[in-house]
Amino acid sequence: MTEGVFGRESGHEQVVFCQDRATGLKAIIAIYSTALGPALGGTRCYPYASEDEALADVLALSKGMAYKNALAGLDLGGGKAVIIGDPATVKTEALLRAYGRFVQSLAGRYITACDVGTYVADMDVVARETRFVTGRSADDGGAGDSSVLTAFGVFQGMRACASHRWGSPDLAGRRVGVAGVGKVGRLLVGHLVEAGARVVVSDVSAAAIEPVRAAHPEVEVADGDELVRSALDVFAPCALGGALNDETVPQLRAEVVCGAANNQLAHPDIEKVLEERGILYAPDYLVNAGGVIQVSDELHGFDFQRAQRKASAIYDTTKAVFALAEAEGVPPATAADRLAERRMSEVGRLRSILTPA
C-alpha cells in the first residue's frame, strides 16, 4: 500500500508505524537522519484522509527537520511524527501516554516536541512515559510554546530578505501578507506591526482572525486567494504546506516569499518558477528554525535569552544562503540544501572517529 510514497529512494534511516487499539492510537514516526545526533522533530496530530497521505507528510517533514537542524547549527538529526486523527477528538491522556511509550521504545533515536495539533500540555502528558520529549511547560522543566521563537526566527529571516532585496533590513512601510494566523502567524503579525509594516492577514478560520484584529485593529483582512493576488512586498505562508504551487505562484505579486509553513513548495520545480519570476524565496526550513532552537535548548537546561540569541543567527544564515545562491548561480532553496548537506556530511563523518565512551 505504501510503496508509492516509501520506497528505496526516500533516504530515511527508519520509519516506525505505531498502533494501540485500546486507545485508538495510529501514529508514524519517521527518522530521516541521525548523522548529527538524535533526530529531533515535532508530533503533528491531523485527520489525514489515508495512511498513505500521513506517511507522505511525515516523510517530507522529517527530511525537512534534518536540513533545518543542520542549518541551525544544532548537533541534532531530523525526525517527525504524525498521529492520525482529529486533535479535537482523538487526544486523550491514554492515547498520548501510549504514544510516549512508542517514543521511549526508540531509546533516544527520536526526540519529540509540539507541532500542528499538539501543544505544551500534550507534551507534558507524553513526558510521563518518555524522557525523550521537549516543548514541555515551564512547570515541567521545559521551554514552553515553541511558536514564540519560531515567529521570531521567521521575522529575522524576513529582515534578511529585505536587506538582500531592498538594501535595508527595515520593514517599516512594507506591505506583508500573512497567510495563516495560528500559533506562529499570530505572533509574527505582532513582530511586523511593531516593526511598522502594513500587514494583511488571511485564514480559513474566522476564529483565528478575531484575536489578531482585537490586538492589532490596523491589520487588514483578505481571503486566501485575494491575498495571493494582492500587491505585497512580502508574502508569508504560515499555514500548512504546499502553499507555493502551480496555481498560486503565477498569481503572486509579492517580491519576497518568507513564511513559517513547512514544505511550502508543492514540488521542487516551483523554486525555479519563483526564480524565473524574480521572486526572492527564503527556504522555509531555514527561517522557521527558531522553534527547534527553542525546544533543543531544553536539552541543556532551558534559558530563553540563550535560545533567542541562537535564533537571532537566522538573520546571518539567511544572508549566507542568498550569498551562496548568487555565487553558485542556483536558487536559494538549492543553496540552503547544499549548506545543510555539507554540514551533515562533514560533521557526521566525525562519528567514524572512535572516542572513549
Residue pairs with C-beta under 8 A, 6 or more apart in sequence:
1 51
1 52
2 51
2 52
2 55
4 52
5 52
5 55
5 56
5 59
6 12
6 15
6 55
6 59
10 59
11 32
11 63
12 30
12 31
12 32
12 59
12 62
12 63
13 31
13 32
13 33
13 34
13 39
14 30
14 31
14 109
15 28
15 29
15 30
15 31
15 55
15 58
15 59
16 28
16 29
16 30
16 31
16 102
16 106
17 27
17 28
18 25
18 26
18 27
18 28
18 29
18 99
18 102
19 25
19 26
19 27
20 95
20 98
22 94
22 98
23 92
23 94
23 95
23 98
24 85
24 90
24 95
25 83
25 95
25 98
25 99
26 51
26 83
26 84
26 85
27 43
27 81
27 82
27 83
27 84
27 99
27 102
28 51
28 54
28 55
28 58
28 81
28 82
28 84
29 58
29 79
29 80
29 81
29 102
29 103
29 106
29 110
30 58
30 59
30 61
30 62
30 79
30 80
30 81
31 39
31 62
31 77
31 78
31 79
31 106
31 109
31 110
32 39
32 59
32 62
32 63
32 65
32 66
32 77
32 78
32 79
33 39
33 66
33 77
33 78
33 344
33 348
34 77
34 109
35 66
35 77
35 344
35 345
35 347
35 348
35 351
36 69
36 70
36 74
36 75
36 76
36 77
36 343
36 344
36 347
36 348
37 74
37 75
37 76
37 77
38 76
38 77
38 108
38 109
38 110
38 111
38 132
39 62
39 65
39 66
39 76
39 77
39 78
39 79
39 109
39 110
39 111
40 65
40 69
40 74
40 76
40 77
40 78
40 79
40 110
40 111
40 112
40 113
40 134
40 292
40 295
40 296
41 61
41 62
41 65
41 78
41 79
41 80
41 81
41 110
41 111
41 112
41 113
41 115
41 292
42 80
42 81
42 112
42 113
42 114
42 115
42 118
42 135
42 146
42 291
43 80
43 81
43 82
43 83
43 99
43 112
43 113
43 114
43 115
43 118
43 122
43 126
44 57
44 58
44 61
44 80
44 81
44 82
44 83
44 115
44 116
44 117
44 118
45 82
45 83
45 85
45 87
45 90
45 91
45 115
45 116
45 117
45 118
46 54
46 57
46 82
46 83
46 84
46 85
46 87
46 116
46 117
47 84
47 85
47 86
48 54
48 57
48 82
48 84
51 84
54 82
54 84
57 82
57 241
58 80
58 81
58 82
60 241
60 263
61 80
61 82
61 262
61 263
62 78
62 79
62 80
63 78
64 78
64 80
64 262
64 263
64 284
64 285
65 78
65 79
65 80
65 285
65 292
66 77
66 78
66 79
66 340
66 344
67 78
67 285
67 336
67 337
67 340
67 341
68 78
68 285
68 286
68 288
68 289
68 292
68 340
69 76
69 77
69 78
69 289
69 292
69 296
70 78
70 339
70 340
70 341
70 343
70 344
71 285
71 286
71 289
71 317
71 321
71 336
71 339
71 340
71 343
72 289
72 292
72 293
72 310
72 314
72 317
73 310
73 313
73 317
74 292
74 293
74 296
75 347
76 111
76 292
76 296
79 109
79 110
79 111
80 115
81 99
81 103
81 110
81 112
83 90
83 91
83 95
83 99
83 117
83 118
85 91
87 117
87 118
91 118
91 122
93 125
96 122
96 125
96 126
97 125
97 126
97 128
97 129
98 129
99 126
99 129
100 125
100 126
100 127
100 128
100 129
100 130
100 133
101 129
101 130
103 110
103 112
103 126
103 129
103 130
103 132
103 133
104 129
104 130
104 131
104 132
106 132
108 132
110 132
111 132
111 133
111 134
111 299
112 123
112 126
112 130
112 132
112 133
112 134
112 135
113 123
113 133
113 134
113 135
113 146
113 291
113 292
113 295
114 120
114 122
114 123
114 135
114 145
114 146
114 295
116 182
116 240
119 145
120 135
120 136
120 137
120 142
120 144
120 145
121 137
123 133
123 134
123 135
123 136
123 137
123 142
124 136
124 137
124 140
124 142
126 133
127 133
127 136
127 140
134 142
134 143
134 295
134 296
134 298
134 299
135 142
135 143
135 144
135 145
135 146
135 295
135 298
136 142
136 143
136 144
136 298
137 144
138 144
138 302
141 298
141 302
142 295
142 298
142 302
143 294
143 295
143 297
143 298
143 302
143 304
143 307
145 183
146 290
146 291
146 292
146 294
146 295
147 183
147 184
147 187
147 291
148 187
148 290
148 294
149 290
149 291
149 293
149 294
149 307
149 308
149 311
150 184
150 187
150 260
150 288
150 290
150 291
150 294
151 184
151 185
151 186
151 187
151 188
151 190
151 191
151 260
151 290
152 187
152 191
152 290
152 308
152 311
153 287
153 288
153 289
153 290
153 291
153 293
153 311
153 314
154 184
154 188
154 236
154 238
154 258
154 259
154 260
154 287
154 288
154 290
155 188
155 191
155 192
155 195
156 287
156 290
156 311
156 312
156 314
156 315
156 318
157 258
157 282
157 286
157 287
157 288
157 314
157 315
157 318
158 171
158 176
158 192
158 234
158 236
158 256
158 258
158 282
158 287
159 169
159 171
159 315
160 169
160 282
160 314
160 315
160 316
160 318
160 319
160 322
161 234
161 256
161 258
161 280
161 282
161 318
162 168
162 169
162 170
162 171
162 174
162 234
162 256
163 169
163 319
164 280
164 319
164 322
165 255
165 256
165 280
169 315
170 195
170 196
171 192
171 195
171 196
171 197
171 234
172 195
172 196
172 197
173 196
173 197
173 198
174 197
174 198
174 233
174 234
175 197
175 198
175 199
175 200
175 230
175 231
175 232
175 233
175 234
176 192
176 197
176 198
176 199
176 200
176 232
176 233
176 234
176 235
176 236
177 199
177 200
177 201
177 202
177 222
177 227
177 228
177 230
177 232
177 234
177 235
177 236
177 254
178 185
178 188
178 189
178 192
178 199
178 200
178 201
178 202
178 236
178 238
178 259
179 185
179 201
179 202
179 203
179 224
179 227
179 228
179 235
179 236
179 237
179 238
179 239
179 243
179 259
180 202
180 203
180 208
180 237
180 238
180 239
180 240
180 260
180 261
181 189
181 201
181 202
181 203
181 208
181 209
181 212
181 238
182 203
182 208
182 238
182 239
184 238
184 260
184 288
184 291
185 201
185 203
185 236
185 238
185 239
185 260
186 208
186 211
186 212
188 236
188 238
188 260
189 199
189 201
189 212
189 216
189 219
190 215
190 216
192 199
193 199
193 216
193 218
193 219
198 220
199 216
199 218
199 219
199 220
200 219
200 220
200 221
200 222
200 227
200 230
200 232
201 209
201 212
201 219
201 220
201 221
201 222
201 227
202 221
202 222
202 223
202 224
202 226
202 227
203 209
203 239
204 224
204 239
209 221
212 219
213 219
213 221
222 230
227 235
228 235
228 248
228 251
228 252
229 251
229 252
229 253
230 253
230 254
231 253
232 253
232 254
232 255
233 254
233 255
233 256
234 254
234 255
234 256
234 257
234 258
235 252
235 254
235 256
235 257
235 258
235 259
236 257
236 258
236 259
236 260
237 243
237 244
237 257
237 259
237 260
237 261
237 264
237 284
238 259
238 260
238 261
239 261
240 261
241 261
241 262
241 263
241 264
242 263
242 264
242 265
242 266
243 259
243 261
243 264
244 257
244 264
244 265
244 266
244 270
244 274
244 281
245 266
245 267
245 270
246 266
246 270
249 270
249 273
249 274
249 277
249 279
250 273
250 277
252 277
252 279
254 279
255 278
255 279
255 280
256 279
256 280
256 281
256 282
257 264
257 274
257 279
257 280
257 281
257 282
258 281
258 282
258 287
259 284
259 287
259 288
260 284
260 287
260 288
261 284
261 288
262 284
262 285
262 288
263 284
264 284
265 271
265 333
271 281
271 331
271 332
271 333
271 334
272 331
274 281
274 331
275 281
275 331
280 322
280 332
281 331
281 332
281 333
282 318
282 321
282 332
283 321
283 332
283 333
283 336
283 337
285 336
286 314
286 317
286 318
286 321
286 336
287 314
287 318
289 311
289 314
290 311
290 314
293 307
293 310
293 311
294 304
294 307
294 311
297 303
297 306
297 307
297 310
320 339
321 332
321 335
321 336
321 339
322 332
322 335
324 335
324 338
324 339
325 331
325 332
325 334
325 335
328 335
328 338
330 338
